[in-house]
């Protein structure tokens, strides 16, 4: 199978049913995407599939052939952190950090869909579990990233 | 300096009534005859068991500091980074005295060697290795307990880390004075340089490190006053966060040493059970990607070339299990047993003042009586338990996120027979600890599996299901109260009796069997229930032990995780029974404890306590791990038994603090952790098997339920207390007290959601 991950075409030779999560982690050694529950209940494994936040621990690899996959490793471009990543640092969001790849991807997806999300939008879109309880900072960082993204866009104008 | 010693003394005294389980040192008394290490050995680098592995190029000024010729400063931080920010706050303490910018520092975690022992964890005395260890501290320095838990890292390191920085700085100054042949007093340390104040010449630390490394400091320098701090007490950005936003931070589950294979386990399903046979081993070994099926004393495992293939193959194993006679254990039976224990004589009475029984048995008095209940809880850290072990002849390596490098090393040694000196520990970040990763079980299991394939690193990963069903749980507990409150609101009698399993007995028998206390001596059972700060004329706190084969363990805030809910709820009941406001009722009883009173007054003011604004408020005040926390929960009623948890106001007095932003982060996280337990957390048994096995059965607070949190940190010069745990205990009672304010219904049993309440 040929996968398109972070803009690169990559050949993998695995069972069709193998979840994308394990293809990334164990076949390609891309370990930024995390295993949390295996039943799409926690969001630690979230990646962008054709731009939409998707839980990959139950997503058969054969179903994403021909789609654009973006993982946490592909969020920064040319060494430049995304607005979301910068906001995560600004607000010192992560504690243990294990769920944060998934949280950041979910936030990127939300902001792609809604440039200026309300608290209610954040409540609905951000359903990933953070056992350390960083939710307040995740919320604040999303609001900050929304502003920074708009500023970047207006500069690019 | 005098003030500092006074603070230390105060801390020691205060620690006595917060004294925790680890102190059961009886079993080790004989070891005290060993020759201890000299009191001032750490002042220079002549430390026999310190290897400096992983510290990179350069010269060691002591066991914590190495400076390279290019001025890179490598600090050995011997505590686990599990999100509490210790890879930043220990460097802050060193940098303050060493006079370097935080940006020049890199952190490694050293091997579990003597200088890095967490002696506070066991002695509850703030150590000062540079002034000389006490005899008891020497024991732990010889048998190093290099562990992270009990909110002790700052408390343990506050003296040692500052002296590590200060003595290194002095050695650098002396090296410069010798180089320039000038007076020491004209050599000033500033931002990684020694400056000659006479002629403005300067030498970088990198240029002086080699000479400084051989200088012995004869006299301890004086530490800076709090008012002179530039790094301690400031919100330095955490050093670990940049790699946690790019996915490059390495957790235990992310290590990929050469040729590594993956293992998935099947544990016995019944409490205390044992897998006795695998009936389809050959069939499973024929599966694609499967290398080997093994049976260890801990269960069966499949080793494969991919975690998913290993997991699927493990699920297909047909196993025989000896249930050890525990297949009758159920949650209903456990509750009945706990009630029975409550009716029997207590095994210990850690607090008794006056004559409680006389007041309660006086027919003229009205007795308020309540029974509280909490369930077993899982830790459920986001990173499922995992550990990677390579057994290679006489040597071994272990890659693991742990709460104790010495525990990890011991565990591999025990199951492989390899000498500890030949076991290298690679310490990774932890995807959550919360007490679970202080347990040795997952390292032992990984070692036992790896031993079956020598020469190849084996990464054993528990599935979420295996993780949740094989936890060392926070024990269920019953707490019975009887109280007499006088008409003017004074507590004339307070009688509190608990029934639960002993955490310290269970957990220490696994971590360090020689240190396992008997259940009757387990102070963790009543921590936070005994020695409340409130004035009570007569009081008694006692407990009975529930004897069950369930493994129980340290869970963020330990005994306080249930005892704050019990005591602060019942105190509210007492206030209500005497017609008093819960705030005034508490405040009137705190005249002996001004620090508690100040916290309570501050949180009441912040939360606009008493406002008639359509919100409902509940408060709780609790001391744990050396720090006092007051919280007010503010909720809104959405419908019948339906609420939104709008906001928590949180005030902490943790004495002097190192990094205010990480203190606040720990408070925020601690509240959410406490709320998850209060709302949803419950582990149950049926026919000897755990019934909850993944997040759909054992849910957590998520964004939509999570409250806004406003913090305040009290300013003072008391010796530091812990911050990792104290935010958790008051969260549940603050919420249930607010629900009482809104509805008049008293919640005496957790979790709340299972009793028909809902939150959005």
Interface residues (C-beta under 8 A of the other chain):
Chain A: X14 X15 X18 X19 X22 X25 X26 X27 X29 X31 X32 X33 X34 X35 X36 X37 X38 X39 X41 X42 X44 X71 X72 X73 X75 X76 X81 X85 X88 X89 X92 X93 X94 X95 X96 X97 X98 X99 X100 X101 X104 X122 X123 X124 X126 X127 X128 X129 X130 X131 X132 X133 X134 X135 X136 X137 X138 X139
Chain B: X82 X83 X84 X85 X237 X238 X240 X241 X242 X244 X245 X246 X247 X248 X249 X250 X251 X253 X254 X256 X262 X288 X305 X306 X307 X308 X311 X380 X381 X382 X383 X384 X429 X430 X431 X432 X433 X434 X461 X463 X464 X465 X661 X665 X668 X669 X670 X671 X672 X673 X676 X694 X695 X696 X700 X701 X702 X703 X704 X706 X708 X709
